[in-house]
Amino acid sequence: MSRVEGLEPKEVFRYFEEISNIPRKSGDTKRISDYLVDFAKEHKLDFIQEDCGNVIIRKPATSGYEHIGTVMLQGHMDMVCEKNNNIDHNFDTDPIELVIKDDYIYANNTTLGADNGVALAFGLAILADDNIKHPRLEAVFTVDEETTMLGANELAVQNLDAMYMINLDTENEDELLLSCAGGAKSLLKLPIEYTMLHGNSLNAIIKVRGLKGGHSGMDADKNRGNANVIMGRVLYEINGRVNFEMISINGGAKNNAIPRECDTSIVINEKNKADLEDIVRIVENIVKKELNGIDDDFRLEIEYTDKHIDRVLSTISKQKIIDLLIIYSSGVTQMSLDIKDLVETSNNLGVIVTDEKNALVTFNCAIRSSIDSQVQYIIKKHEAIANLSGATIVIESIYPGWKYNKNSRLRKLFADTYRQMYDKDMKLEAIHAGLECGIMSKKMPDLDIISFGPNMYDIHTPNEHLSISSTKRTYEYLLKGLENMINIEKY
């Protein structure tokens, strides 16, 4: 039985449920790409499936709209895959289990994938409905937005003739986006050395738990705790006050998500157990006060095991890891001087991984800024950190920001449409997040772009949820805007 039975718009939620049944983590989008192709074939629509997995589906204009420029409806197929630790869910094979609570759709202790399954559901519902008035449409569904922006970067724009683009990858229904940040991924790889451990020792795992996490761009200004950064503070305080050896550190799952958890495995002498616990409690109390009202469930845990340990990190390797954790800035580094309350530049230390086989610890960061030169500046800082620590660094997935277009006809038309429907003004916003709009605007400089979407909350976390009523209103707004495109030339 369908879990979305009775929800409106019926077709939007039907497609959303179908999409949720298809595993579609970043880097594993063939199944959802093929599903979109099958949809196009079923509805006898022209389509292109690119080698990277992007799917373009075209639909002719309805009568009277043939003279209006083509409109691109755009979103991405992949989703961030996060789950709570106590849940047995395999993102490679298992569907997302939808849970309805009042006005919201959640998943069962995993991310929901409304980011950006909503865009696919909206696009498919419109493409399948022959009663909607609209110009010629190009639905462009891209792959791997959440990790590398591969789809947008690989998109063959020579196959497109859109004059207007509506990106549907936004989380606040009363906001019309007009600009977004650019960014890059920074991978610092620190070589580590091991030494043999002699004598009896107690294995302790220090754990950061209870943080909310969130989107490293959209939630950057909320000052939520970063598990990797907090772990650095814990280790720095322990170091020098308690004799300990370090085995490994692992924290976070995605570089574009604020890490909620981090574990560090250490060994200590049994006689130092009480001192370790005292220091951990002191740091916990300090951080709790700093996160009061922000991350009230934060806690530090220590788990003792009888695991036999043969080797530990060398003293130099341990010190370098601790120093890097302290030196790395994470969170907001600069606010915009032009747009009130807009985060201009940030860095998120999203993932730390100990690779014992290859003797490396990797620090994986997401860099963002609405000013491209600031992205380059943060990259240079990371390069300097790598030079000082004897690490290597790889910079990947550099993508441009989307600049504000003061002459946008599309923005003016959709702002007027919102005012007509709801008798109030839509907020015109710039966001501190990377959208494919930046890449698209660079590849198609004359493209007139806007972005909006329904209310969704806590994206990139297992608490992600989507408002049902907002989805209905936003879909109706999109349909009315497409209908009003008959008047676009007046703007």
N, C-alpha and C positions, 0 to 999 in steps of 0.2 A: 504493500500500500504506500502511496506517495505521502511523504512527510509534509508536503506543501499544499496538500489538497485544500481548496477553498481560499487560498491566498490570491490577492489581486495585485498587479495584472497577472492573470492566469498563465498566459504564455511565457511571460518573463520568468516567473518562478518555476514553470515546468522546465524551461531550458536551463535555469540555474541548477536545478536538481540533477538533470542529466549531466551537466558539466561536472558537478560535485562527485559524481560516480566514477569519473575518469581520473586516475592518478596523473598529476601534472606538475610535479616539482620542477624547478629550474634545471635545465639540462636533460630532462626526460619528458619531452612534449610531443613525441611522434603520435601517441594515441589521441591526444586532443586535437592535434593538427589534422589527422586523418578523419576524425569525427566531423570537423568543420567542412572538409572536402565532401564527405558523404552528405552532409546537409545541403551543400550547394548542388550536388547532383540530384538529390531528391526533389529540390525545388526548381530544377532546371535553370539555374543561375550560372552565369559565366564566372569562372574562378581561375586563380593561379595558385599553385602550391610551390613555393620556392624551395631550393635545395636545403636551406637552413631550417625549414619548417614553417616559415611565415605563410599565411593564407590570405589572399585578396579575393573578395567576393563582390561582384558588381550587380547592380540592379538598375534598370532604366528608370528615367524620370516618369512620374505620373503625368497625365494629360494637363497641359497648361504650364508645366514647370520645365519644359525642354530647353528653354533659353537661359535658365539659371545655371551658374557654374556648378560643377560637381562637388558634392560634399563627402568628405572622408569621415567615417565613424571609426574611431581607433581605440584599441585597447590591447592588453597583452594576455597570453594564454597561461603563463606559468604563475605559480603561487609560492610564497614562503612557507616552508614546512616546519612548524614548531609544534611540540606536544609537551604535556606535563609528564614528569618522570615516571609516574605510577601507571601510565597508560600503555597498553600493548597495541601499538598502531604502526603498521608498515606503510610508509608513504609511497613505496614502490608498487604496492599491490592493492592496498585497501582504499575503498571509497571514503570520502568525507561523510561522517554521520551527522546529518542535520538535526538540530534540536530547536524547537519553537518555544520561546518563553515570552509571553505577553506580545509586545510589538517587535520582538527581535528574533532573528535567526542566529543561533550559535552553532558551533560544532561541538562534538563530544570530546572536550579536553584537547583539541587540536586547533590549529589555525583553520579559519573557515574558507579562505580563498575568495571572499567577496572582492578582495583586492587581487585580481581584477576580473573575477568571474562575472561581476555585474555588467561589465562592458560587453562581454561575449553574449550574455543573456539579452541585453538590450538590443544589440546588433542583430541577433538571430530572430528575435521577435519582430523587429521592423522588416527584416528581409523576407520573412514568411507571410507578412500581412499585406494583401493587395488593396486594402481599403485606406491606407495611410497616404496622405498627400506629401510629396517630397521631390526635390530635384534628383538628378542622377546620383546614385550612391556608390561609394567604394568603401566596403567594410574591410579594414586592414587589421588583422590580428597577428601580433608579433610574438616571438619566442624570447625567453630568457631575459626579460626586462629586469627582474629582481637581482640578477647577478652581474651580467656583462653588457646588457643592452644589445646583445647580439642581433636580435631581430631587427631593431631599428637601424643599426649600423649596416646590416647586410641588405636591407630592403632596396629592391631595384626600382627606383623612383621613375625610371623611364617607362614603367608599366602603369604609371598613375597620371591622371590629368586633373586631380582635385585642385580647386581654387580655395576651398574652405576645409578646415579640419576641426572636428569636435572630438577631443580626447575625453574619455570617460573614466579616467583613473584618478578621481578626486573623492574626498570623504566628507564634505560638508555641503548640504543641498542649497544653502543660501549664499554660497560663495561661487563667484565666477573667476576662475584663475586666468591671469594674464601674463605671468612670468614664473620661472622656476630656476632652481639652482643647477649648476653643472657639478661635476665631481670626478673622482678617480678612486681606484682601489690600490692600497699600498700594502705590500707583503714584505716584511722584514724577516729574514731568515738568519737566525743566530746559531752558529756552530757550537755544539756543546761537547764536553769531555766527561768521561766517567772515571771513577776510582773505585777500587774494591772496598767493601765494607767489612770490617773485622769486629768480632765481639757481638754480644747480645744487645739488641736495640728494639725499641718499641715503634711500630709503624703507626703513624697518625695521619688521617686525612682531614684537612681543614676545608670546610665547605661554606661558600656564600649562598644563602638561600632567601627566598621570600620577596625578591624584588619584582617590580611590575614589568620591567623591560619596556619594549615599545619600538616604534619606528625611529631609526637613528636620525632622520631628518625632521619629520613632522613633530616628533616629541622631544626634539633637542632642547627646546626652551622650557621644558617642564622640570629640569634639574633632577631627573630620576637617577637612582643609583646605578653605577656601572660595576658589575660583579668583578670584572678583571682589574679595574682600578682599585676597588676596595681590597681585593686580595693583595695587591701591591703594598697597600698601607699596612695590612696585617703582617706580611712577611718582613717589611722594613722594621716594624716595631719588635718583632721576635728576634731578628738578626742582631747579634751582638749582646743580647740580654739572655738568650737561652742557646746553648750549644745544640745545633740541629743540622742534619744533612737533608738535602732535597733530592727527591726522586723524579717528580714530574709536576707539571701544571697544565691544566686544560680548562678553558672557559669559553662560554658563548657558542653559538651554532652558526650564525650568519653575520657577516660584517655590516649589513645594513639594519641589523636589529640590536638594540641596546641589550647587552648580555645580562641575563637574569641569574645565572649560576656560574660558579667557578670552583674547581677542586684542585687542591695542591696536596700531594703526597710527600710526607717528610718522615724522617726517623729521628728519635730522640732517646736519650737515656731515661730509664724508668724514673730516676730520681728527679728529673726535670719536668715531670708531668704536671705537677701543681703550678709551677711557674708558667708553663705554656698556657694552661687554662686561664690563669690570672690575666696574662697579657691579652689573650683573645677576648676575654670579657671586657677589658678596658677599652679596646678598640671598638668592640661591638657597641658599647654605650656611647662612645664619642660619635660614631657614624649614625646611630639611631637618632641622636639629638639633631644632627645635621639633616637627616631625612625625615624629620618629624612633619607629618601632614602630607608627605610626598610618597614615601615607601614605608608605611607603618608596620608592615609584616616582615621587614628585613631582620635577618638573624645570621649569626655565625654558629656553625656546628663543628664538633670534633668527633670523628669516628676512629676508634682504635681497632686494629686488626692484628692477627698473629701471622700475617703473611711473611714468609721468609724473604729477606732482602739480601741480594748478593753485591749489588753495586749502587752507587749514588753519584750525583753530579759532583764534579770537582768544585772546590771552593771558589775558583775564579768564575766558572760557569754559573754557579748559584748567585754570586754577587752581581754578575752582568744582568741576569734575569730580573733580580730585584731592582737594580738601578734603572733598567728600561721601563719597568712598570711604574716607577716613580716619575721618571722624566716625561713619558708620553702624556701629552695633554689629550683629554677626551671630553667632549661636550662642546659647548659654545665657545668660540675663540673671538668672535667679533659680531656685534649687532649692526644692522644697517643704519646709516646716517640719513638715508633718504626716505625710507618707509618705516613708519612707527611699528615697533614690536616684531619686526622681521629679523630672524636670525640670518646674518649674512654669510658667516663662515663657521664651520664646525669640523671636528674630527671625532670619529667613533672607533675606539679600540674594541672591535666587535668580537674577535676570536683569537684565542691563544691555544696552540696545539703543540704538545711535545711528541716528536717523532723519534722514538728510541732507536728504531732500525737504522735511520739515516742520520742520527745524532744531530737533530735540529730542533729548535723551538721557533715556531712561526708566530709573528704578531701581525694580525690581519686587520687593517683599518679601512673605513669608508670616509673619504674626504669629500666635503661639500662646500660650495660657495656660489653665490649669485654673481661673483666677479671672477672671471677665469684666471686672472693673474694671482688671486688669492689661493686658488687650487694649486697653482705652480709653486707658490711660496711655501705652502704646507708640505708639498712634495720635497722641496729643497731641505726643509727642516728634518724630514724623515731620512733623507739621504745623509744629512750630517750626523744624525743619531746612529745610522748604520756605520758610518766611517769611524766614529768614536768607539763603538762597541765591537768592531771587527766583524760585523755582519754584512750580508749582501742584501740588496733590496730590489724588488721588482715592482714596477708601476704598471697597472693594467686598467683597462676599461675606462679610459679618459673620455668623458662626454661633455658636450658644451651646455651652457645654460640657454634658456629661452628668454629673449629680451622683449620688453614691453613694446607693443605696437600702438601708438596713440591714435592711429587712423583706422583701427580695425572696424570694418563694417559688421562683421559677425558679432563682435562683442556688443556693439550698440544695439543690434537687432535683438539679441538674446536678453540683454538687460531690459529693453523695452517690453519684451514678451513676459518676463518675470513680473514686471511692474503691472502689466495689464491683468495678469492672472491672480496676483496676490496683493495688489494695491500697496506695495512697499518696494524699496530698492534692494537689489541684490548687492552683496558686498563684493567689491572688486579687490582681489587679493593677489599677492605674490607669495609663493611658498618656498620653504627651505627643504625641498625634496627634489630628487631628480626624476623628471618625467621624460618620456620619449619626445615630447614637444621640442626640446632643445635640439635634438639630433634632426628631427624633421624640419625645423625651421632653418637649420644650416644646409640641409640637402635640398630644400625647396624654399628659397628665400622669399618668394612672393606669396607663400601660403599664409592665409589668414586663419589664426588658430585661437580657440578657446578651450577651456577644460572645466568640467563640472561632474558631479556625481551625487548619489544619495548619502545620507548619514550612515557612517560606519565608525566603529570605535575599537581601540586597542588592536589595530591591525599589526601583523607580524608577531602576535602573541596568541596563546591558546584561549585567551578571553575575547578574541575578535568577534564582533557581532554587528549585524546589519539591521537597520530599522526597516520594517515591512512597510509602514505607512509612508516613510520618506522615499522608499523605492518606487511606490506608486506615484507619488507627486512628481518625482524627478523624471520618471518615464513619460508622464503626461506633459511635463514641461518640454522635454525633448521633442515629442511629437508636435506640440504647438509651435515650437521654434522652427522645425522643419517645414511645417505648413506656412509659417510666416515668411519663409525664404522667398516667397513669391514677390515680396517687397524689398529684397535685399539691395537692389540698385538705388533705392531712395536714400540709403544711408551713405 
